[in-house]
Amino acid sequence: MFDITTDAQNTAIVHVQGKIIGNTVVQFRTEIEQQLQNGNNKLIIDLKNVPLLDSTALGVIIVTLQILQRSGGKLVLLNPQKAVTSILEVTRLTSILEVYETEEAALNAFS
């Protein structure tokens, strides 16, 4: 469900596969917490293979954003599918979250 890669600038990319709803939110939260505990303060959440996420998953993303902002880190989202983009727009989270269409653009956000 999760695959983590790290680029040369030590930015962790969390590649998520499948819906982030119900029980999978717990796994998602655990994976994100693990990245924070490992000292990764630059995170990209790759949503290109996520057709749906629920409000609890949004909560995990927002809490992570707040933690990273307080510690001088940063969180960006990568390539959300149309349904996920709609959720982000309806909840107005696009006003506080940086969303990029390509991995290169997302990585450049940390430069």
Secondary structure in CASP SS format (residue, H / E / C, confidence):
PFRMAT SS
TARGET T0000
AUTHOR 0000-0000-0000
METHOD secondary structure of the structure
MODEL  1
M C 1.00
F E 1.00
D E 1.00
I E 1.00
T E 1.00
T E 1.00
D C 1.00
A C 1.00
Q C 1.00
N C 1.00
T C 1.00
A E 1.00
I E 1.00
V E 1.00
H E 1.00
V E 1.00
Q E 1.00
G C 1.00
K C 1.00
I E 1.00
I C 1.00
G C 1.00
N H 1.00
T H 1.00
V H 1.00
V H 1.00
Q H 1.00
F H 1.00
R H 1.00
T H 1.00
E H 1.00
I H 1.00
E H 1.00
Q H 1.00
Q H 1.00
L H 1.00
Q H 1.00
N C 1.00
G C 1.00
N C 1.00
N C 1.00
K E 1.00
L E 1.00
I E 1.00
I E 1.00
D E 1.00
L E 1.00
K E 1.00
N E 1.00
V C 1.00
P C 1.00
L C 1.00
L E 1.00
D C 1.00
S H 1.00
T H 1.00
A H 1.00
L H 1.00
G H 1.00
V H 1.00
I H 1.00
I H 1.00
V H 1.00
T H 1.00
L H 1.00
Q H 1.00
I H 1.00
L H 1.00
Q H 1.00
R H 1.00
S C 1.00
G C 1.00
G C 1.00
K E 1.00
L E 1.00
V E 1.00
L E 1.00
L E 1.00
N C 1.00
P C 1.00
Q C 1.00
K H 1.00
A H 1.00
V H 1.00
T H 1.00
S H 1.00
I H 1.00
L H 1.00
E H 1.00
V H 1.00
T C 1.00
R C 1.00
L H 1.00
T H 1.00
S H 1.00
I C 1.00
L C 1.00
E E 1.00
V E 1.00
Y E 1.00
E C 1.00
T C 1.00
E H 1.00
E H 1.00
A H 1.00
A H 1.00
L H 1.00
N H 1.00
A C 1.00
F C 1.00
S C 1.00
END
